[in-house]
Amino acid sequence: MQKLGSLDWITLILVIVGGLNWALVGIFGFDLVAAIFGEMSALSRIIYVVVGLSAIYLLAMSGKLCRKQPGQ
């Protein structure tokens, strides 16, 4: 199995944090990003975009990350 690089770990952590934030929104109606950085402030919008781009990156890389290397 291919080892995860730094970018892979960063995007994985961002997607997990984003997923937990959505769980908070769904269960409690509480948006942690908005609470910390302001409701749709420029910074919170940037965070939402970075988390979304991380999800797209992981989606594109998921096939490579799950594929076995030859000889394993």
N, C-alpha and C positions, 0 to 999 in steps of 0.2 A: 504494500500500500504506500502511496506517495505521502511524504511528510508535508505537514502544513508549513507554509512560509509565514513571514511576518504579516503580509497583507491579508493572507487567508485568516489568520487569527484575529486581526483587527476587525475585518468584516464580519466574522462569525460572532464576535463579542457585540458589535453594533446591532446585528440582527437579533441576537438574544435580548439585548436591552430594549430594542424596539418592540419585540414580541411581548416582553413583560409590561411595557408601557401600555400596549393595546389591551392586555389582560386587565390592567388597572382601570382603563377606560370602560371596558365591557362590564366588569364586575361592580366597580364602585363609582363609575362616572368621574374618575379622577385622572387627569392628564398630567403626569409628572413633569414632562418636558415643558409644558405650558406653565406649570406652577413654579418651576425653577427659572425659566428664561423669559416668561411673559407670553400671554396669549397671542399667537401668530406674530411675534416680534421677528425682526430680521434674523436673529440668532436661532430662534426655535425653528424657523423655516429652513435655515441652513442645516440644522440637525436632522429634520425630517427628510430633506433631500439626500443627505449623506447616508442615512439609514436605508432609504429606498435604493440608492445606488449600490450599497453593500448587498442588499438582497438580490439585485440584478446580477452583480458579480458572482455571488455564491450560486445562483441559478445556472449561470453560464459555466462555472467551474465544477459543478456537482458531478458531472459525468467523468471528468478527469480525476477528481478526488476519490471517487468510488471504484474506479477501474483498477484492476490488479496489474502490476508490472510483470513483464515476461520473466519467467523463471521463479515465480513465487507461488 
